[in-house]
């Protein structure tokens, strides 16, 4: 059966596309002997692992890729595969996909790391659920990389074969006009941005096309709920149905109006259960929470706003529900996913829509006046989705899509 794993290895490595690589690819060359990629289903983790083998001739002959959810591991252990490959095939680089599907994976990975000091292990997990927790803490051993979905910059670079670099947040805010003037010459810039918001967060759009992307994304959501969440939290099907209903409700409701007691009333469950389910959905990369600035510990406090995880997910669920997509929610979510994708913290301020560092942002369209920000003296900006070049304190929304 291990021969079958090798056949799969050669087939996948031989056919992986190498033209385009996600932004964290260079970080795979970390000096750590244990490198983990954490992210939602469908953001490109498997492709990254396969590309790293294919594009490194020095690794190609002594590397082995396999997925931990293969049926082979119903009767065999990770340790046995690595030991056999180590001694019989001189393998020193192991790439283990879907590791969170393997029971007691964290203990076994720790044992592998400690028992084979001359090997390097790359692994991926389809969600962050319990990936760095447990009694066998790997956070001190592993170099963990968080992989969000595509930024607008990555999407644009791929479809138009460009190579625009990421923009630093402070540079963007302080020099947005100069930066936007250079980017405004990109053909169909704002049209591409609208396409990205609806279809571009998941790299599979380049393989599948827009026509069937939503069907595939619906399957991704189903698997996240009925496989990942069900497995990690041992929940019954009747409980899992609540997760789908919560996502559907979030897709069709303004964020500020969504509270725990609203869910409790609609679903017929108590507030404590709702809070637990929302925490699970966040860990599974299906929703985002926004907390008030100065709210203290986010572990103890309740979020002030709830969003679906990304704009493509929002558009997909609205399409399936045949409901109108709220453009205001779409704009806010786009800003939030760009900022969080760049590992910046966003908060809900007393005035405006978002606070990032010392800056306050109000999100809207071309005619947004920013009257809510008049009481603020400095560091206040309007972010508008239909501008190619901004002016004064008005910044085009798409620019934040260049943060990573």
C-alpha positions in Angstrom: 0.0 0.0 0.0 2.9 2.4 0.6 3.6 1.9 -3.1 0.2 3.4 -3.8 1.2 6.4 -1.6 4.3 6.8 -3.7 2.3 6.6 -7.0 0.1 9.4 -5.7 3.2 11.4 -4.7 4.7 11.2 -8.2 1.4 12.0 -10.0 0.6 15.0 -7.9 4.1 16.5 -7.8 4.4 15.9 -11.6 1.2 17.8 -12.4 1.2 20.7 -9.9 1.2 24.1 -11.5 4.3 26.1 -10.8 3.6 29.4 -12.5 2.0 31.1 -9.6 2.9 30.7 -5.9 1.1 32.1 -2.8 2.8 34.9 -0.9 4.0 32.7 2.0 5.9 30.4 -0.3 9.4 31.8 0.6 8.7 31.2 4.2 8.6 27.5 3.7 12.4 27.6 3.6 12.5 28.2 7.3 15.4 26.8 9.3 12.9 25.0 11.5 12.6 21.2 11.1 8.9 21.4 11.6 6.9 23.8 9.3 3.1 23.9 9.4 0.6 25.6 7.1 -2.7 26.5 8.8 -5.7 27.7 6.8 -9.2 27.1 5.7 -10.2 24.5 3.1 -9.5 25.6 -0.4 -6.9 28.4 0.1 -4.0 26.5 -1.6 -2.1 24.6 1.1 -1.8 21.3 -0.8 -0.5 23.2 -3.9 2.1 25.0 -1.8 3.5 21.7 -0.5 3.7 20.1 -3.9 5.2 23.2 -5.5 8.0 23.2 -2.8 9.0 19.7 -3.8 8.7 20.3 -7.6 10.7 23.6 -7.6 13.5 22.3 -5.4 15.7 19.9 -7.3 17.8 19.2 -4.2 14.7 18.1 -2.4 12.9 16.3 -5.2 14.7 12.9 -4.9 14.6 12.7 -1.1 11.1 14.1 -0.4 7.8 12.2 0.1 4.3 13.8 0.0 1.2 12.0 1.3 -2.1 12.9 2.9 -2.9 11.8 6.4 -6.6 11.2 5.5 -5.6 8.4 3.1 -7.4 5.1 3.9 -3.9 3.6 4.4 -3.7 5.3 7.8 -6.8 3.4 9.1 -4.4 0.5 9.7 -1.0 2.1 9.8 0.8 4.9 11.5 2.6 8.0 10.4 5.6 6.8 12.3 5.7 3.5 10.4 5.6 5.3 7.0 8.3 7.7 7.9 10.5 5.0 9.5 10.2 2.8 6.4 10.8 5.7 4.0 13.7 6.9 6.1 15.6 3.6 6.1 14.6 2.1 2.7 14.4 5.2 0.5 16.7 7.6 2.2 13.8 10.2 2.5 14.7 13.2 4.7 11.9 15.6 3.8 8.3 14.7 4.5 5.2 16.6 3.4 2.1 15.5 5.3 -1.2 17.0 4.1 -4.5 17.1 6.0 -2.7 16.2 9.3 -5.7 17.1 11.5 -7.5 14.1 10.1 -5.1 11.7 11.8 -6.0 10.7 15.3 -3.6 11.9 18.0 -1.5 13.6 15.3 0.1 16.1 17.6 1.7 13.4 19.9 2.9 11.4 16.9 4.4 14.4 15.1 6.2 15.4 18.3 7.7 11.9 18.6 8.7 11.9 14.9 10.4 15.3 15.4 12.3 14.2 18.4 13.3 10.7 17.1 14.6 11.7 13.7 16.9 14.7 14.2 18.0 14.8 10.5 14.6 15.0 8.9 12.4 18.0 8.1 8.6 17.7 8.2 6.1 20.1 6.4 2.5 19.6 7.4 -0.8 21.3 6.6 -4.2 21.4 8.4 -7.4 22.4 6.7 -8.5 24.5 9.6 -7.0 25.9 12.8 -9.3 23.8 15.0 -7.1 22.5 17.8 -4.1 22.6 15.4 -1.8 24.1 18.0 -3.4 23.0 21.2 -3.5 19.8 23.2 -1.2 18.1 25.6 1.6 17.7 23.1 2.1 21.4 22.3 4.0 21.9 19.0 4.0 25.7 19.1 7.6 25.7 20.6 8.9 23.2 18.0 7.0 24.2 14.8 7.2 27.2 12.6 3.5 27.9 11.9 2.4 29.8 8.8 -1.1 31.1 8.6 -2.5 31.1 5.0 -5.6 33.3 4.2 -7.4 33.3 0.9 -6.1 35.3 -2.1 -5.6 39.0 -1.7 -6.7 41.2 -4.6 -3.0 41.7 -5.4 -2.4 38.0 -5.8 -5.6 37.6 -7.8 -4.7 40.4 -10.1 -1.1 39.2 -10.5 -2.3 35.8 -11.5 -5.0 36.7 -14.0 -3.0 39.5 -15.7 0.4 37.9 -15.3 1.7 40.9 -13.3 4.1 41.0 -10.4 3.0 43.9 -8.2 4.5 43.8 -4.7 2.7 44.1 -1.5 2.2 47.5 0.1 3.0 48.4 3.7 0.0 49.6 5.6 1.6 52.9 6.8 2.8 53.6 3.2 -0.6 53.0 1.9 -2.3 55.4 4.2 0.3 58.1 3.9 1.0 57.9 0.1 -2.3 56.4 -1.2 -2.6 58.9 -4.1 0.9 58.3 -5.5 0.5 54.5 -5.2 -3.0 54.5 -6.8 -1.8 56.7 -9.7 0.7 54.0 -10.6 -1.9 51.2 -10.3 -4.7 53.0 -12.1 -3.1 52.2 -15.4 -3.9 48.5 -14.9 -6.5 47.5 -17.5 -10.0 46.9 -16.1 -8.8 47.6 -12.6 -12.2 48.3 -10.9 -13.9 45.6 -12.9 -11.3 43.1 -11.8 -11.8 44.2 -8.2 -15.6 43.6 -8.4 -14.9 40.2 -9.9 -12.5 39.5 -7.1 -15.0 40.4 -4.4 -17.5 37.9 -5.8 -15.3 35.1 -6.9 -11.6 35.6 -6.1 -10.8 34.7 -2.5 -10.3 31.0 -3.3 -7.5 30.0 -5.7 -9.7 27.2 -7.1 -11.5 29.9 -9.2 -8.5 29.6 -11.7 -9.1 25.9 -12.1 -12.9 25.8 -12.1 -13.9 29.1 -13.4 -16.7 31.3 -12.0 -19.5 29.2 -13.4 -19.1 26.3 -11.0 -17.1 27.9 -8.2 -20.1 28.4 -6.0 -21.1 24.8 -6.2 -17.6 23.7 -5.2 -17.5 26.3 -2.4 -20.8 25.0 -1.1 -19.2 21.5 -0.9 -16.2 23.1 1.0 -18.6 24.6 3.6 -20.4 21.3 3.9 -17.2 19.4 4.5 -16.0 21.9 7.0 -19.2 21.6 9.0 -19.9 17.9 8.6 -16.4 16.6 8.7 -14.0 19.0 10.4 -16.4 20.5 13.0 -18.2 17.2 13.6 -14.9 15.3 14.0 -13.3 17.7 16.4 -16.3 18.4 18.6 -18.2 15.1 18.3 -21.4 16.9 17.4 -24.6 15.2 16.2 -26.1 16.0 12.8 -29.0 17.9 14.5 -26.5 20.2 16.1 -24.6 20.7 12.9 -27.7 22.0 11.1 -27.5 25.0 13.4 -24.2 26.0 11.9 -25.6 26.2 8.4 -28.6 28.2 9.6 -26.3 30.6 11.4 -24.2 31.1 8.2 -27.3 31.7 6.2 -28.6 34.2 8.7 -25.3 36.1 8.7 -25.2 36.3 5.0 -28.6 38.1 4.8 -28.2 40.4 7.9 -26.3 43.6 8.6 -23.4 42.8 11.0 -24.4 45.3 13.6 -27.8 43.7 14.0 -26.5 40.2 14.7 -26.3 39.3 18.4 -26.1 36.1 20.3 -29.7 36.4 21.6 -30.9 36.8 18.0 -29.4 33.5 17.1 -30.8 31.9 20.3 -34.3 33.0 19.5 -34.2 31.9 15.9 -32.5 28.6 16.5 -34.3 27.7 19.8 -31.0 27.2 21.7 -29.5 29.0 24.7 -27.1 32.0 24.5 -24.2 29.9 25.9 -24.5 27.3 23.1 -24.7 30.1 20.5 -21.5 31.7 21.8 -19.8 28.3 21.7 -21.0 27.7 18.1 -19.8 31.1 17.0 -16.4 30.4 18.5 -16.3 27.1 16.5 -17.3 28.8 13.3 -14.5 31.4 13.8 -11.9 28.6 14.4 -13.2 26.9 11.2 -12.6 30.1 9.2 -16.3 30.5 8.3 -16.9 33.8 10.2 -15.0 36.8 11.5 -15.6 38.6 14.7 -15.1 42.4 15.3 -14.6 43.6 18.8 -14.9 47.2 20.1 -11.6 49.0 20.7 -10.7 49.0 24.3 -13.0 46.0 25.1 -10.3 44.2 27.0 -9.9 40.4 26.6 -11.6 39.1 23.5 -11.8 35.7 25.2 -14.3 37.1 27.8 -16.1 39.8 25.8 -18.7 39.4 23.1 -18.0 40.6 19.6 -19.7 43.8 18.5 -20.1 42.7 14.9 -20.2 39.3 13.1 -19.3 38.8 9.5 -18.9 35.8 7.2 -15.3 34.9 6.7 -14.8 36.5 3.2 -16.5 38.2 0.4 -16.7 35.2 -1.9 -18.3 33.1 0.8 -20.8 36.0 1.4 -21.6 36.2 -2.3 -22.0 32.4 -2.7 -24.5 32.0 0.2 -26.5 35.0 -1.0 -26.7 33.5 -4.5 -27.8 30.1 -3.1 -30.4 31.8 -1.0 -31.5 34.0 -3.9 -31.2 37.1 -1.6 -29.8 40.5 -2.6 -26.1 41.0 -1.7 -25.8 44.0 0.7 -23.2 46.2 -0.9 -22.4 47.9 2.4 -21.7 44.6 4.1 -19.6 43.5 1.1 -17.4 46.7 1.4 -16.9 46.3 5.1 -16.0 42.7 4.9 -13.5 43.3 2.0 -11.7 45.9 4.2 -11.7 43.5 7.2 -10.4 40.5 5.2 -7.6 42.6 3.7 -6.5 44.0 7.0 -6.6 40.7 8.9 -5.0 38.9 6.0 -2.0 41.2 6.5 -2.0 40.2 10.2 -3.2 43.6 11.4 -5.7 44.0 14.2 -9.0 45.8 13.4 -11.4 47.0 16.0 -14.9 48.6 16.1 -14.5 52.2 17.2 -17.0 54.5 18.8 -17.0 56.6 15.7 -16.6 55.1 12.2 -16.5 51.5 11.0 -13.0 50.3 11.8 -9.9 51.3 13.8 -6.5 50.0 12.7 -3.6 51.2 14.7 -4.3 54.8 15.4 -6.3 55.3 12.2 -10.1 55.4 11.9 -11.9 54.3 8.7 -15.4 54.8 7.4 -16.3 52.5 4.5 -18.7 53.5 1.7 -19.2 54.4 -2.0 -18.1 57.3 -4.1 -20.6 59.7 -2.5 -19.7 58.8 1.1 -19.3 62.1 3.0 -17.8 60.9 6.3 -20.0 63.1 8.4 -19.7 60.6 11.2 -16.0 61.4 11.4 -16.3 65.1 11.8 -15.7 65.0 15.6 -12.3 63.3 15.0 -9.5 65.7 14.4 -6.8 63.5 12.9 -6.1 60.1 11.4 -9.6 59.7 9.9 -10.1 58.3 6.4 -12.9 57.4 4.0 -12.5 54.2 2.1 -14.5 54.1 -1.2 -15.0 51.1 -3.4 -15.5 52.9 -6.7 -12.4 55.1 -6.9 -9.4 54.3 -8.9 -7.4 57.2 -7.4 -8.2 58.8 -4.1 -7.9 62.4 -2.9 -7.3 64.1 0.4 -8.5 61.6 3.1 -10.4 59.4 0.6 -8.7 56.1 -0.2 -9.8 53.5 -2.8 -10.9 50.2 -1.2 -9.0 48.1 -3.7 -5.7 49.5 -2.4 -6.1 47.6 0.9 -6.2 44.4 -1.3 -2.4 45.0 -1.9 -1.5 44.7 1.8 -0.4 41.0 1.3 
